[in-house]
Amino acid sequence: MRNLLPQPPATLLPADEEMRSSLAALAEAERVDDDGAVAAVAARFPASSAAWAALAGRALRSGQPVAAYAYARTGYHRGLDQLRRSGWKGQGPVPWSHEPNRGFLRSLLLLSRAADAIGEADEAARCAQFLRDCDPDAPTGG
């Protein structure tokens, strides 16, 4: 059966100067591969989902799934706040192709992985489905 209701328009987070600054600082911290520098970016730009996702990814890679869960959940909620301010009503596409959306989507992916790592299978499945609903073509590799 085909859905006859129109799909909501894609939500595109704004690429403001703070977002650009946080991504530039995060890229430098990741380049030098310094956990403290990544944490400093999150402290300097606490609204940056990308910074929280970077912390979550590092925690998962170092065998700290509880910390990863907390970081990813923070990035996820910061992203939800930004999506709602941008007009998102809880449904509709959030495309990976739009770079400012990637911090939220990566946080969602890592939240799913961290939930799975701590045995919270229902949460892991919900987050994985939410990611597919946002953008079925979003990368699931990291």
Backbone as a chain_set.jsonl record, in Angstrom:
{"seq": "MRNLLPQPPATLLPADEEMRSSLAALAEAERVDDDGAVAAVAARFPASSAAWAALAGRALRSGQPVAAYAYARTGYHRGLDQLRRSGWKGQGPVPWSHEPNRGFLRSLLLLSRAADAIGEADEAARCAQFLRDCDPDAPTGG", "coords": {"N": [[0.845, -1.174, 0.0], [0.533, 2.208, -0.801], [1.584, 5.246, 0.691], [-0.43, 8.005, 0.794], [-0.264, 10.471, 1.915], [1.482, 13.575, 2.002], [5.048, 13.683, 2.262], [6.826, 15.175, 4.942], [8.88, 18.123, 4.527], [12.469, 17.929, 4.15], [14.545, 18.356, 6.995], [16.922, 20.737, 7.59], [19.624, 21.527, 9.373], [20.86, 24.704, 10.491], [23.856, 26.148, 9.191], [25.623, 27.697, 11.075], [27.945, 30.204, 12.369], [29.03, 29.386, 14.838], [28.69, 26.616, 14.692], [30.376, 26.032, 12.539], [32.834, 26.826, 13.657], [33.026, 25.019, 15.808], [33.188, 22.588, 14.414], [35.592, 22.96, 13.018], [37.421, 23.161, 15.145], [37.039, 20.66, 16.257], [37.883, 18.988, 14.158], [40.619, 19.573, 14.165], [41.322, 18.643, 16.745], [40.749, 15.932, 16.436], [42.571, 15.347, 14.436], [45.046, 15.519, 15.72], [44.643, 13.479, 17.401], [43.77, 13.474, 20.155], [42.323, 12.876, 23.152], [41.761, 14.648, 25.261], [41.728, 17.1, 23.938], [39.507, 16.77, 22.29], [37.501, 16.577, 24.232], [37.749, 19.147, 25.267], [36.752, 20.631, 23.133], [34.056, 19.875, 23.201], [33.421, 20.987, 25.688], [33.819, 23.672, 25.147], [32.021, 24.123, 23.077], [29.229, 23.23, 23.852], [26.745, 22.746, 22.665], [27.233, 21.364, 20.394], [26.516, 18.642, 18.592], [28.218, 17.092, 17.093], [30.673, 17.16, 18.472], [30.026, 15.768, 20.838], [29.37, 13.336, 19.689], [31.872, 12.608, 18.707], [33.246, 12.204, 21.111], [31.731, 10.061, 22.078], [32.266, 8.086, 20.146], [35.026, 7.724, 20.554], [34.994, 6.761, 23.181], [33.589, 4.346, 22.864], [35.375, 2.957, 21.193], [37.472, 2.633, 22.973], [36.551, 0.824, 24.777], [34.635, 1.686, 26.66], [31.63, 1.565, 27.175], [29.517, 2.65, 28.759], [30.222, 5.323, 29.238], [30.288, 6.103, 26.567], [27.595, 5.817, 25.914], [26.475, 7.851, 27.509], [27.721, 10.162, 26.423], [26.813, 9.985, 23.741], [24.049, 10.147, 24.102], [23.824, 12.734, 25.073], [24.697, 14.208, 22.809], [22.694, 13.429, 21.027], [20.364, 14.519, 22.267], [21.028, 17.254, 22.225], [21.05, 17.606, 19.482], [18.342, 17.017, 18.879], [17.118, 19.226, 20.078], [18.112, 21.278, 18.403], [17.036, 20.474, 15.943], [14.28, 20.752, 16.431], [14.144, 23.516, 16.855], [14.6, 24.228, 14.28], [12.293, 23.686, 12.988], [11.478, 21.021, 12.781], [9.122, 18.475, 13.281], [9.123, 16.056, 14.565], [9.057, 14.069, 12.732], [9.895, 13.017, 9.403], [12.425, 13.535, 6.857], [15.898, 13.768, 7.734], [18.501, 14.601, 6.323], [21.646, 12.999, 5.766], [23.356, 14.009, 3.885], [23.464, 16.736, 4.241], [25.734, 18.554, 5.818], [25.615, 19.906, 8.482], [23.685, 18.319, 9.751], [24.924, 15.984, 10.429], [26.224, 15.595, 12.938], [24.122, 15.158, 14.769], [22.971, 12.833, 13.568], [25.111, 11.033, 13.664], [25.45, 10.886, 16.435], [23.068, 9.621, 17.072], [23.435, 7.125, 15.792], [25.67, 6.187, 17.275], [24.572, 6.136, 19.811], [22.779, 4.052, 19.508], [24.608, 1.934, 19.132], [26.063, 2.026, 21.563], [24.012, 1.534, 23.401], [23.379, -1.074, 22.673], [25.798, -2.27, 23.402], [25.692, -2.142, 26.173], [23.676, -3.814, 26.715], [21.076, -2.962, 26.298], [18.845, -3.689, 24.439], [16.315, -2.981, 23.31], [16.398, -0.159, 23.229], [18.608, 0.163, 21.565], [17.6, -0.906, 19.167], [15.452, 0.864, 18.688], [16.818, 3.296, 18.283], [18.375, 2.643, 16.037], [16.337, 2.228, 14.16], [15.218, 4.79, 14.12], [17.343, 6.233, 13.027], [17.364, 5.114, 10.427], [14.838, 6.007, 9.636], [15.262, 8.758, 9.597], [17.231, 9.06, 7.604], [17.584, 6.779, 5.241], [19.868, 6.275, 3.825], [21.998, 7.024, 5.374], [25.308, 6.682, 6.58], [26.318, 3.755, 8.327], [28.576, 2.986, 9.477], [30.119, 4.432, 11.308]], "CA": [[0.0, 0.0, 0.0], [1.294, 3.444, -0.913], [1.177, 6.335, 1.563], [-0.893, 9.123, -0.021], [0.005, 11.738, 2.593], [2.782, 14.115, 1.581], [6.184, 13.583, 3.188], [7.29, 16.498, 5.382], [10.152, 18.498, 3.893], [13.685, 17.591, 4.886], [15.012, 19.347, 7.957], [18.334, 21.063, 7.39], [20.106, 22.394, 10.445], [21.617, 25.846, 9.961], [25.32, 26.128, 9.256], [25.996, 29.002, 11.629], [29.372, 30.393, 12.637], [29.439, 28.546, 15.972], [28.798, 25.246, 14.201], [31.609, 25.961, 11.741], [33.964, 26.911, 14.586], [33.13, 23.767, 16.563], [33.662, 21.536, 13.509], [37.005, 23.205, 12.743], [38.161, 22.796, 16.357], [36.93, 19.208, 16.384], [38.756, 18.388, 13.138], [41.998, 19.696, 14.636], [41.482, 17.735, 17.883], [40.775, 14.564, 15.895], [43.804, 15.206, 13.66], [46.145, 15.249, 16.644], [44.238, 12.265, 18.123], [43.924, 13.839, 21.562], [41.043, 12.794, 23.867], [41.556, 15.883, 26.018], [41.368, 18.172, 23.008], [38.118, 16.544, 21.873], [36.675, 16.962, 25.383], [37.782, 20.611, 25.354], [35.832, 21.153, 22.117], [32.701, 19.693, 23.733], [33.23, 21.961, 26.761], [33.745, 25.015, 24.551], [30.83, 24.165, 22.221], [28.38, 22.154, 24.386], [25.591, 22.49, 21.807], [27.702, 20.666, 19.205], [26.294, 17.196, 18.557], [29.404, 16.459, 16.504], [31.677, 16.987, 19.52], [29.567, 14.683, 21.708], [29.498, 12.095, 18.919], [33.294, 12.26, 18.681], [33.548, 11.633, 22.424], [31.077, 8.744, 22.154], [33.023, 7.165, 19.31], [36.282, 7.427, 21.229], [34.699, 5.922, 24.347], [33.274, 2.991, 22.391], [36.611, 2.323, 20.711], [38.363, 2.316, 24.088], [35.905, -0.136, 25.671], [33.886, 2.364, 27.718], [30.289, 1.731, 26.613], [28.643, 3.502, 29.577], [30.596, 6.699, 28.906], [29.848, 6.321, 25.192], [26.14, 5.989, 25.98], [26.194, 9.187, 28.048], [28.122, 11.159, 25.431], [25.931, 9.904, 22.575], [22.726, 10.646, 24.487], [23.938, 14.193, 25.134], [24.704, 14.683, 21.426], [21.356, 13.172, 20.484], [19.414, 15.506, 22.785], [21.397, 18.566, 21.687], [20.578, 17.602, 18.102], [16.881, 17.145, 18.873], [16.812, 20.643, 20.358], [18.393, 22.053, 17.193], [16.047, 20.104, 14.913], [12.99, 21.376, 16.777], [14.26, 24.959, 16.57], [14.62, 24.381, 12.816], [10.974, 23.387, 12.452], [11.198, 19.586, 12.725], [7.96, 18.14, 14.103], [9.205, 14.68, 15.044], [9.04, 13.127, 11.607], [10.404, 13.557, 8.154], [13.847, 13.287, 6.625], [17.003, 14.566, 8.26], [19.49, 14.003, 5.427], [23.085, 12.94, 6.047], [24.067, 14.795, 2.871], [23.588, 18.103, 4.747], [26.769, 18.398, 6.853], [25.216, 20.248, 9.847], [22.852, 17.254, 10.336], [25.712, 14.774, 10.694], [26.502, 15.413, 14.363], [22.94, 14.508, 15.339], [22.815, 11.478, 13.036], [26.204, 10.207, 14.2], [25.108, 10.657, 17.843], [22.002, 8.623, 17.073], [24.073, 5.854, 15.472], [26.509, 5.76, 18.385], [23.67, 5.812, 20.909], [22.311, 2.692, 19.226], [25.715, 1.001, 19.389], [26.368, 2.0, 22.996], [22.898, 0.845, 24.055], [23.589, -2.488, 22.406], [26.963, -2.721, 24.167], [25.353, -2.29, 27.589], [22.581, -4.773, 26.823], [19.769, -2.32, 26.192], [18.503, -4.055, 23.065], [15.168, -2.213, 22.811], [16.873, 1.193, 22.905], [19.478, 0.034, 20.39], [16.732, -1.095, 17.999], [14.705, 2.123, 18.452], [17.737, 4.288, 17.716], [18.723, 2.205, 14.679], [15.181, 2.497, 13.308], [15.104, 6.247, 14.007], [18.358, 6.64, 12.057], [16.857, 4.738, 9.095], [13.719, 6.898, 9.317], [15.819, 10.074, 9.275], [17.886, 8.953, 6.293], [17.93, 5.376, 5.009], [21.199, 6.198, 3.197], [23.033, 7.483, 6.294], [26.297, 5.651, 6.851], [26.171, 3.065, 9.615], [29.892, 2.494, 9.833], [30.899, 5.218, 12.27]], "C": [[0.893, 1.24, 0.0], [0.717, 4.511, 0.011], [0.813, 7.527, 0.689], [-0.663, 10.482, 0.645], [1.371, 12.258, 2.16], [3.822, 13.956, 2.682], [6.553, 14.989, 3.638], [8.595, 16.846, 4.676], [11.334, 18.087, 4.767], [14.045, 18.724, 5.841], [16.514, 19.51, 7.788], [18.768, 22.014, 8.497], [20.924, 23.537, 9.864], [23.114, 25.657, 10.138], [25.769, 27.49, 9.762], [27.487, 29.043, 11.97], [29.851, 29.544, 13.805], [29.596, 27.094, 15.536], [30.074, 25.081, 13.394], [32.844, 25.977, 12.645], [34.136, 25.605, 15.35], [33.638, 22.645, 15.67], [35.145, 21.719, 13.177], [37.859, 22.8, 13.946], [38.151, 21.284, 16.55], [37.837, 18.498, 15.379], [40.212, 18.459, 13.574], [42.255, 18.742, 15.802], [41.563, 16.284, 17.414], [42.076, 14.325, 15.128], [44.982, 14.869, 14.568], [45.837, 14.055, 17.549], [44.417, 12.437, 19.63], [42.554, 13.845, 22.238], [40.737, 14.085, 24.619], [41.152, 17.042, 25.128], [39.935, 18.016, 22.517], [37.17, 16.942, 23.002], [36.633, 18.484, 25.535], [36.857, 21.245, 24.32], [34.396, 21.021, 22.61], [32.415, 20.692, 24.849], [33.077, 23.375, 26.209], [32.478, 25.208, 23.722], [29.854, 23.072, 22.67], [27.128, 21.862, 23.558], [25.955, 21.678, 20.569], [27.483, 19.161, 19.318], [27.516, 16.471, 18.019], [30.482, 16.218, 17.554], [31.287, 15.846, 20.453], [29.657, 13.342, 20.984], [30.955, 11.653, 18.855], [33.709, 11.638, 20.014], [32.947, 10.233, 22.558], [31.846, 7.705, 21.345], [34.335, 6.763, 19.956], [36.051, 6.501, 22.427], [34.365, 4.489, 23.923], [34.533, 2.263, 21.941], [37.548, 1.937, 21.846], [37.697, 1.42, 25.131], [35.172, 0.473, 26.842], [32.447, 2.617, 27.263], [29.349, 2.614, 27.441], [28.947, 4.971, 29.308], [30.123, 7.037, 27.491], [28.343, 6.584, 25.149], [25.795, 7.403, 26.455], [26.559, 10.283, 27.048], [27.153, 11.165, 24.247], [24.541, 10.44, 22.908], [22.738, 12.165, 24.579], [23.909, 14.781, 23.724], [23.355, 14.537, 20.761], [20.368, 14.241, 20.961], [19.747, 16.925, 22.329], [20.915, 18.696, 20.248], [19.068, 17.726, 18.003], [16.454, 18.586, 19.126], [16.999, 21.49, 19.106], [17.388, 21.747, 16.087], [14.713, 20.781, 15.186], [13.021, 22.873, 16.522], [14.235, 25.235, 15.072], [13.301, 23.954, 12.169], [10.606, 21.922, 12.363], [10.094, 19.261, 13.718], [7.963, 16.683, 14.564], [9.115, 13.636, 13.95], [9.542, 13.83, 10.355], [11.904, 13.394, 8.05], [14.765, 14.305, 7.291], [18.221, 14.046, 7.495], [20.941, 14.115, 5.899], [23.849, 13.85, 5.088], [24.253, 16.254, 3.295], [24.512, 18.063, 5.971], [26.332, 18.801, 8.26], [24.327, 19.199, 10.524], [23.688, 16.087, 10.851], [26.033, 14.546, 12.161], [25.343, 14.711, 15.06], [22.836, 13.06, 14.879], [23.911, 10.544, 13.55], [25.96, 9.912, 15.677], [24.042, 9.58, 17.958], [22.563, 7.232, 16.783], [24.877, 5.328, 16.665], [25.693, 5.458, 19.636], [23.124, 4.401, 20.73], [23.396, 1.674, 19.56], [26.036, 0.89, 20.874], [25.256, 1.294, 23.769], [23.032, -0.665, 23.865], [24.727, -3.038, 23.267], [26.664, -2.899, 25.655], [24.124, -3.17, 27.79], [21.188, -4.182, 26.778], [19.265, -2.475, 24.759], [17.34, -3.239, 22.503], [15.578, -0.8, 22.401], [17.748, 1.168, 21.664], [18.641, -0.09, 19.129], [15.959, 0.178, 17.667], [15.601, 3.16, 17.783], [18.131, 3.919, 16.29], [17.567, 2.482, 13.718], [15.003, 3.998, 13.085], [16.119, 6.768, 12.989], [17.899, 6.313, 10.64], [15.692, 5.637, 8.674], [14.208, 8.294, 8.945], [16.441, 10.078, 7.885], [18.321, 7.508, 6.078], [19.326, 5.202, 4.385], [22.311, 6.695, 4.113], [24.03, 6.353, 6.541], [26.065, 5.021, 8.226], [27.503, 2.534, 10.11], [30.652, 3.353, 10.832], [30.472, 6.604, 12.311]], "O": [[1.888, 1.299, 0.722], [-0.502, 4.663, 0.103], [1.648, 8.012, -0.075], [-0.846, 11.522, 0.014], [2.306, 11.48, 1.973], [3.521, 14.076, 3.869], [6.594, 15.906, 2.819], [9.337, 15.951, 4.271], [11.197, 17.921, 5.98], [13.868, 19.901, 5.524], [17.272, 18.541, 7.838], [18.332, 23.164, 8.549], [21.609, 23.362, 8.856], [23.57, 25.075, 11.122], [26.234, 28.331, 8.993], [28.19, 28.037, 11.867], [30.969, 29.03, 13.77], [30.531, 26.416, 15.962], [30.781, 24.086, 13.552], [33.792, 25.224, 12.417], [35.259, 25.132, 15.525], [34.441, 21.825, 16.116], [35.877, 20.735, 13.067], [38.902, 22.168, 13.783], [39.154, 20.701, 16.963], [38.488, 17.511, 15.722], [40.963, 17.504, 13.375], [43.302, 18.096, 15.844], [42.356, 15.501, 17.938], [42.623, 13.223, 15.165], [45.817, 14.033, 14.224], [46.669, 13.663, 18.367], [45.112, 11.661, 20.287], [41.719, 14.703, 21.949], [39.602, 14.561, 24.619], [40.331, 17.873, 25.515], [39.223, 19.006, 22.346], [36.146, 17.578, 22.753], [35.597, 19.044, 25.893], [36.243, 22.277, 24.589], [33.601, 21.948, 22.457], [31.296, 21.195, 24.956], [32.305, 24.176, 26.735], [31.926, 26.307, 23.663], [29.665, 22.089, 21.954], [26.51, 20.814, 23.744], [25.077, 21.338, 19.775], [28.192, 18.484, 20.062], [27.815, 15.356, 18.445], [31.14, 15.179, 17.531], [32.138, 15.036, 20.821], [29.983, 12.326, 21.597], [31.246, 10.46, 18.937], [34.446, 10.652, 20.036], [33.588, 9.327, 23.09], [32.053, 6.581, 21.802], [34.718, 5.594, 19.914], [36.823, 5.569, 22.655], [34.812, 3.532, 24.555], [34.734, 1.094, 22.268], [38.34, 1.006, 21.699], [38.211, 1.269, 26.239], [35.085, -0.139, 27.907], [32.081, 3.76, 26.992], [28.469, 3.264, 26.876], [28.028, 5.777, 29.167], [29.615, 8.132, 27.249], [27.881, 7.469, 24.43], [24.934, 8.069, 25.88], [25.791, 11.224, 26.849], [26.722, 12.229, 23.803], [23.923, 11.115, 22.084], [21.763, 12.815, 24.202], [23.183, 15.741, 23.467], [22.921, 15.417, 20.018], [19.623, 14.804, 20.158], [18.84, 17.717, 22.073], [20.432, 19.752, 19.837], [18.557, 18.45, 17.148], [15.546, 19.101, 18.474], [16.151, 22.321, 18.78], [16.942, 22.649, 15.377], [14.087, 21.322, 14.274], [12.046, 23.442, 16.031], [13.893, 26.336, 14.643], [13.206, 23.871, 10.944], [9.509, 21.602, 11.906], [10.124, 19.715, 14.861], [6.915, 16.141, 14.914], [9.101, 12.438, 14.232], [9.599, 15.057, 10.274], [12.577, 13.141, 9.049], [14.466, 15.494, 7.397], [18.904, 13.14, 7.973], [21.393, 15.163, 6.361], [24.887, 14.401, 5.455], [25.122, 16.939, 2.755], [24.113, 17.592, 7.037], [26.662, 18.073, 9.196], [24.225, 19.188, 11.751], [23.194, 15.279, 11.637], [26.107, 13.396, 12.593], [25.55, 13.784, 15.844], [22.637, 12.159, 15.694], [23.642, 9.378, 13.838], [26.234, 8.802, 16.132], [24.107, 8.726, 18.842], [22.204, 6.266, 17.458], [24.77, 4.153, 17.018], [26.085, 4.61, 20.438], [23.02, 3.644, 21.695], [23.121, 0.661, 20.205], [26.254, -0.208, 21.386], [25.535, 0.534, 24.696], [22.818, -1.435, 24.801], [24.628, -4.143, 23.799], [27.303, -3.709, 26.325], [23.593, -3.263, 28.896], [20.222, -4.832, 27.178], [19.258, -1.524, 23.977], [17.375, -2.844, 21.338], [15.158, -0.303, 21.356], [17.646, 2.047, 20.809], [18.939, 0.555, 18.124], [15.825, 0.534, 16.497], [15.191, 3.823, 16.83], [18.212, 4.792, 15.426], [17.789, 2.92, 12.59], [14.673, 4.425, 11.979], [15.799, 7.642, 12.183], [18.03, 7.146, 9.743], [15.568, 5.99, 7.501], [13.63, 8.94, 8.071], [16.205, 10.987, 7.09], [19.309, 7.06, 6.66], [19.892, 4.109, 4.417], [23.46, 6.783, 3.682], [23.636, 5.197, 6.694], [25.661, 5.702, 9.169], [27.558, 1.733, 11.043], [31.78, 2.999, 11.175], [31.027, 7.399, 13.069]]}, "num_chains": 1, "name": "protein.A"}
